[in-house]
Amino acid sequence: MTHETRTAIVTGASRGIGAEIARHLAADGIRVAINYANSPNAAEALAAEITDAGGQAVTIHADLADPAAPVALFDAAEAAFGGIDILVNNAGMMVFSPLEEADDAQIDAQVALNLAAPIRLMREASRRLSEGGRIVNLSTSVVGLYQPGYGLYAATKAGIEAVTHILAKELGPKGITVNAVAPGPVGTDFFLAGKSDALVEQIKGMNPFGRLGTPEDIARVVRFLASDEAEWISGQVIRANGGVI
Ligand SMILES: NC(=O)c1ccc[n+]([C@@H]2O[C@H](COP(=O)([O-])OP(=O)(O)OC[C@H]3O[C@@H](n4cnc5c(N)ncnc54)[C@H](OP(=O)(O)O)[C@@H]3O)[C@@H](O)[C@H]2O)c1
């Protein structure tokens, strides 16, 4: 790694899985840039929690739906930390809808946040990370489930998986790994919003453990992929889903 203390950008780290990833990286002594868009109080509270526990964190506002935001986010994180070693592309959204009912705004929003923003951030990481760098992308196990209503969301994440495989080959010669983690259902706002208790119970039954994943289930995998121990793992998609697929 380039910096004595490693540094990370975690996008969408104010809540949910991203917040837990930030906690796990900080617990390994990594300085964390907590990106947020709409939840400044949650982001500040997380930074304070990490600092109180002896870690280092800054919060950076960047609405990643804006095409200019990825460069601005990297600039701000580099200004805070002097350089970046780890990029975690976590921010994402999903509008559940059969394709025939999807409007242009839903298509544009999901493509902008789930596909275009991580690609722009990966481009910045390709230019700025040095030897020992790590890129970890959040995909979804929905990519392999082919369930009705998830087509657009799955398409954006399938695109991220494709870039993950290819960028791993482009950045391997620089000693940088690129991987993805594809969670199954995780009990965050993202998953629970609009679902009845009965539907949640039904979804729990899709995996042999009979429960939802937790943010910690996912953060542990990201923490490992971001570590020095994972230097021989690149171009992989790890389906962290309790065996649902
Ligand atoms: N939960 C699941 O079941 C599940 C399953 C598979 C994959 N995933 C993937 O895991 C990732 C995290 O999901 P989650 O469940 O933790 O979601 P979540 O609870 O809805 O949290 C989403 C995070 O993304 C941020 N965000 C939203 N719009 C943003 C924007 N325009 N710019 C920057 N940040 C933005 C939010 O920040 P603000 O509140 O500050 O805007 C928040 O911190 C996503 O990529 C998702 O596709 C989730």
The ligand as a Gaussian input file, in Angstrom:
#p B3LYP/6-31G(d) Opt

LIG

0 1
 N      -30.383000      -4.636000       0.914000
 C      -30.375000      -5.640000       0.061000
 O      -31.196000      -6.570000       0.146000
 C      -29.359000      -5.673000      -1.033000
 C      -29.229000      -6.876000      -1.754000
 C      -28.308000      -6.945000      -2.784000
 C      -27.527000      -5.853000      -3.087000
 N      -27.670000      -4.699000      -2.385000
 C      -26.811000      -3.574000      -2.776000
 O      -26.093000      -3.112000      -1.642000
 C      -25.861000      -1.707000      -1.747000
 C      -26.309000      -1.029000      -0.462000
 O      -27.671000      -1.327000      -0.246000
 P      -28.402000      -1.008000       1.144000
 O      -29.382000      -2.090000       1.361000
 O      -27.430000      -0.685000       2.213000
 O      -29.199000       0.326000       0.740000
 P      -29.807000       1.496000       1.653000
 O      -30.036000       1.013000       3.052000
 O      -30.945000       2.049000       0.869000
 O      -28.627000       2.577000       1.691000
 C      -28.279000       3.192000       0.486000
 C      -27.090000       4.097000       0.690000
 O      -26.805000       4.688000      -0.584000
 C      -26.779000       6.095000      -0.445000
 N      -27.249000       6.771000      -1.636000
 C      -28.487000       6.715000      -2.191000
 N      -28.556000       7.531000      -3.268000
 C      -27.315000       8.104000      -3.388000
 C      -26.748000       9.023000      -4.291000
 N      -27.459000       9.559000      -5.297000
 N      -25.458000       9.394000      -4.109000
 C      -24.721000       8.885000      -3.082000
 N      -25.221000       8.006000      -2.194000
 C      -26.508000       7.633000      -2.349000
 C      -27.645000       6.403000       0.761000
 O      -27.183000       7.621000       1.307000
 P      -28.131000       8.863000       1.713000
 O      -29.199000       8.350000       2.623000
 O      -27.166000       9.795000       2.355000
 O      -28.677000       9.427000       0.426000
 C      -27.366000       5.208000       1.661000
 O      -26.220000       5.446000       2.454000
 C      -26.604000      -1.247000      -3.011000
 O      -25.703000      -1.123000      -4.073000
 C      -27.593000      -2.379000      -3.282000
 O      -27.899000      -2.492000      -4.653000
 C      -28.556000      -4.594000      -1.374000

